[in-house]
Amino acid sequence: MGKAQIGRLVVVGVGLIGGSFALALKAASVCREVIGVALEESTCEDAVRLGIVDRASTRLKEILPQLEPGDLVFVAVPTLAVESVFSQIKEYMPAGVTITDGASVKGSVVRAAERVWGCVPGFLVPGHPIAGSEKSGVTAARDDLYCDHRIILTPLPNTGDDHLRRVEQAWQAAGAEVLKMPVAEHDEVLAATSHLPHVIAFSLVDTLAHDAENENIFRYAAGGFRDFTRIASSDPVMWRDIMLANRDAILKAIDLYSLNLSSLRGAIASGDSAALMGVFTRAKAARDHFTKMLAKQAYSDSMQAQEITFIAQPSGAVSGRLRVPGDKSMSHRSIMLGSLAEGLTEVEGFLEGEDALATLQAFRDMGVVIEGPYDGRVTIHGVGLRGLKAPPGSLYLGNSGTSMRLLAGLLAGQDFDVTLTGDESLSKRPMNRVANPLRDMGAIIETGPEGRPPLLIKGGSQLRGIHYPLPMASAQVKSAVLLAGLYADGETSTVEPAPTRDHTERMLQGFGYSVERNGAQATLGGGGALKACHIDVPADISSAAFFMVAAAISPGSDILLEHVGINPTRDGVINILRAMGADIELVNIREVGGEPVADISVRYTPLKGIRIPEDQVPLAIDEFPALFIAAACAEGETVLTGAEELRVKESDRIQAMANGLAALGAEVRTTPDGIVIQGAQEEAVFSGGTVDSLGDHRIAMAFSVASLRAKDTIRILHCANVATSFPNFAELATGVGLKLQLA
């Protein structure tokens, strides 16, 4: 966007806020002239001397008639003084001038405008810069105060488009990120996030300052006290005005805080350890999440902050021992079932990726006390099947389809309403294949257009058990129905057309819940109870698959993958690679918590193309992006059929992989339910180039592995979501020999 073009800028109130805005626009060279208005002559003189304004006056009524259409007036006075400024503007300002302000209470500004003009005029654009300093006054002004900070504009329905555009461009020229919000929402949000913290800080310091028994508090206070109470050094007059102007919203925030503080006091008084851990763990998780948000906001363009490109350069063999992160499917289920169990569940090997953390946060939001994760260790204070509480808002599940589909089953039997939302990618994925069988059980579920998120699940439904033959092999659909069956009257059973992962059934049994398994059918009755247990999550075979393929396609490679889950409903990647001729050996086979585990040794040997048996497709559904790379490096043709589900994953993985392989010179042809890949035995199978992962983590990692057989660099776009399932992929990949950089 080009620079804003403003004739004159008039700043009414040349203090920290107004003066910094003036300096920023002068530095950006977007104003013909900057004029300051202040109450005191000395302030005007300082503003001119410091170069903040070109000229200044104490008489606004003398400045206003000089203005022309296209000029901008920024009202930066205390909240309760805004109305008097508006009165002068009404009397003396020519038409065509734009007015905006910096007051932190927008309802007060709107009411002032209505009293002066009878309505809010179209040339007024209420705004609030979210920036400040302990220092105040004209000498504190600086030109970078608003850089990478947010400015909230609260336009009304009749706000003029040209006036809104002028104000928006001016703030962007000052380096700020511009957001828009309704007036009432702004005041409620700021009451909770800014005004209430100031109330607490002022009150705490005042309390301690007047307590004779605490005379040494300030002398010996540590940095935490200093940081917490820093905002009590802010301008008292300004904050008095804010408290009066936003009284109703602030009182509402104080009442809620007082209620929670009283509850916390009660927990301390009664020695309620679980309640204390609940408050502290939820607060820590929320603060950590806020810190991550702030880190992303360091970029002026929040979308750019999310963009990661993998630069994968050709390299030789891979070798070494490594343990990939914990199984994502089991990590999800350990949090879900541990939360619904009675007692304390300890989890080791938990995957600290964004998908599993989204599940963890969802249960924290529903009142479950969860300690950790700390180096893969999580402690869950279970609340029982009926102990969940209504969350304070929607449950945001990021990019995790597993979280949304399995939670839909669990939440269908609760007595409260809940909405499940996700990011842009998850919001495009189909949910009716889960919602429809749950509706057959009596659940009331509303979806977005075409059966996509968000999901609104109504509470209080009386579920009934059903017998559900799955139309398509899907562990997520099967699990959602069985989990809903925990709350249903009678028996619930599912029948699979082909085997899928059985982690839900195994883990339910590990928590002491009876599940009858008879071939393709799984059956359970409602009304039982889950008992807390210890869970050791093995390494994820889906994550291990990338390194299995890396060793299988790269001459001279020798990899040992430790403590990998080899559940027979998940071992399709091993079976398919072996059928292609891969040298794979399972060593140290053992059972951990009901799940089979082994160390997997893979050595290079030339591969051959095969027709993939359809009975192996459900057992390797998540590993096919990596297997497609192996197929391209094999002698002869590889044919995949019966894999329609790949088209409704995080992306259409069949088409996305085909596009990427073709861009790198491979010969591929797609079919409605699969793909045909013509392999090559050349040393460099792939030409190098740019591929788009479409934000799909498995596609990004698969093409990283392809670089082992590439002639030139492969650039892989949109790789940020790798963190959702495999947060240290790049680190482990480079450790065993891939040349992978992040840009």
Order of alpha helices (4+ residues) and beta strands (2+ residues): beta-alpha-beta-alpha-beta-alpha-beta-alpha-beta-alpha-beta-beta-beta-alpha-beta-alpha-alpha-alpha-alpha-alpha-alpha-alpha-alpha-beta-beta-alpha-beta-alpha-beta-beta-beta-alpha-beta-alpha-beta-beta-beta-alpha-beta-alpha-beta-beta-beta-alpha-beta-alpha-beta-beta-alpha-beta-alpha-beta-beta-beta-alpha-beta-alpha-beta
